[in-house]
Amino acid sequence: MEWQKVFEDERICVIVPTYNNERTIVDVLRRIRAYTRNIIVVNDGSTPETLAALTAAFDASELPEIVDYTPNRGKGYALMRGFRRALELGYRYAVTIDSDGQHFPEDIPAIMDCHSVNKDALVVGSRNLTADNMPSKNTFANKFSNFWFRLQTGIPLEDTQSGYRLYPLEAINLRWPITPRYEAELELLVFSAWRGVPVISVPVRVYYPPEGERVSHFRPFWDFFRISVLNSVLTCGALFYYLPVRLCRRLTMKR
């Protein structure tokens, strides 16, 4: 299949947020380019080495679209900046993929195949949480997040913390009160579900390098604290907004 033509015809891009991933981002981008050149890199306040790696690896004509700012603001902020730029460039959908090498760009066809039969859906790449190399703190945090997401939306989802997704951009409200850090990905799922966007998962692979080689910005105590506070807020929102609205819709449809 000529994937570039599919990306062009359907106005799909790939958004790659990055923060100090100079060792892995070039390889990730080269592998994405096997499917499409519609790439937006969001440089979230990285040190100069990240941009230097990009400019050294690609000619000026081959450089992807780059959204660049300082200081570091967090993944949620980076995603919203990427969505805004994608809409400015006329894209209708965006695949998001991490730049640390944990996601396989070779799984883009799986994401796209799911999208082809679920055009309005937010597609989530579901990782194998029982893999031997999956860090235990990630597995616990994901199961914790999955439980609250189902409580808040009524939707069972296997991997609410995966950053490998395809978003229908028209369903994203850039004025949503999205938090700036990584927990924003949960908010995007919940707000989309509340808006009636179908949320569908598809299996994808994940690679976790050995402990000494991992580049992680996860702070166990503070990040878990923030997501706990967020889940409390979202659960209140579900009780006092989403569930009453859902009930009213059902009653209206029965008349």
Secondary structure, 3 states (H helix, E strand, C coil): CCHHHHHHHCCEEEEEEECCCCCCHHHHHHHHCCCCCCEEEEEECCCHHHHHHHHHHCCCCCCCEEEEECCCCCHHHHHHHHHHHHHHCCCCEEEECCCCCCECHHHHHHHHHHHHCCCCCEEEEECCCCCCCCCHHHHHHHHHHHHHHHHHHCCCCCCCCCCCEEEEHHHCCCCCCCCCCCCHHHHHHHHHHHCCCCEEEEECCECCCCHHHCCCCCCHHHHHHHHHHHHHHHHHHHHHHHHHHHHHHHHHHHC
